[in-house]
Amino acid sequence: MKSRYAPDRGLSVRMGATMFLLGLLYVVVVVLLVAIGLGWFFAMLIAVGGLFAQWYFSDSMALYGMKARLVTPEQAPQLHGIVDRLCVMADMPKPRVAISDVHLPNAFATGRSPKRSVVCVTTGLLQQLDPDEVEAVLSHELSHVAHRDVLVMTIASVAGVMAGFLTRMVLWGGLGRSRDRDSNGAVMVVVVLLVSVLVYCVSFVLTRMLSRYRELAADRAGALLTGQPAVLASALTKVSGTIAQIPSKDLRAAENFNAFFFAPALAPGQSLAALFATHPPLDKRLENLAKVAAQLGQ
C-alpha cells in the first residue's frame, strides 16, 4: 500500500546498494561458518531467529524500553487529532499512539508494517513544542512508517549481527579448542576472527550511512507533506538545543534508542560518536529543509 509521502529516489538507490553490499558480506559470513565447522546451520538459525524477533516485536520492545504507555483519543485528544490529520493527508493507516513520561524532548515511530506501527512522543516534547511543531515532528516519524524503515534497517543489520555472533563463537569455542589442533587450524581460527570483525565493522559503517540518509529523507518527506519546512526546522533547533543542555549521564541512558529518535541523544564533544552517528548533523538537516522551502517557493 502506497502513501502520499513523497518518494525519494536517492533513498531507494542507497537502500538497494547497501542491501547488495551487505548481502555480499552475509555470504562471506556463511562461508566462514562452514569453514570452521561450528554448527553453522544452528548458528544461522539462532541469529536469523533473533533478527526476526527484533523485527516482529520491535514496537513492543521500543515501548517497553522507553517506559511508554499507549493512550486513547480520550486521554490525549490533541495528540490523536494531529495523528489523525496527518494520516488522512498521507492516506495511510493510523498507528497506535503512545506517550513516554521522560523530560528528554523526542519522538519515535516503529513497527513491522504500516498496519502494525506505533508513534510515540515524550512529555518533554509536548511541553516544549507548540502544536504545529509537534505535527511537523510526527510527520517526519510517520514517513519512517510509510517507507518501512524498520524492516529495511532490520534486514540491513543481518550481516553485522551474524559477524558478531560468529566472533563470539570463535572466542568462546574456536580459540579454546585451537590448542588441540595443528598450526593450520589455529591460523584458520585467527583468520576467521579477523575477517568476522572486519565484516562487522564494514556492516556497521554501511548501516549508519544509510540511517543518516533516511533521516534526511524523512525530514524532506515530512516537510513536503505538511508544506511547512520552516516549522520542522524550528522543532529540530529547539529539540537539539534542549538535548545539548541535558546531563551527559541522562543522555547516555537514552543512547540505545538513538536509531529510533527524531533527534539523537548525544553528549557534546563526542566526535567519534558523531562520526558513526545514526543521524546527520543539525546544520545539514537545516540545509536540507531550506532546499525544501525553496522548492515550495517559501
Summary of the structure (lengths in Angstrom):
residues: 298
radius of gyration: 21.1
end to end distance: 31.1
largest distance: 72.1
contacts: 985
relative contact order: 0.14
helix: 70%
strand: 8%
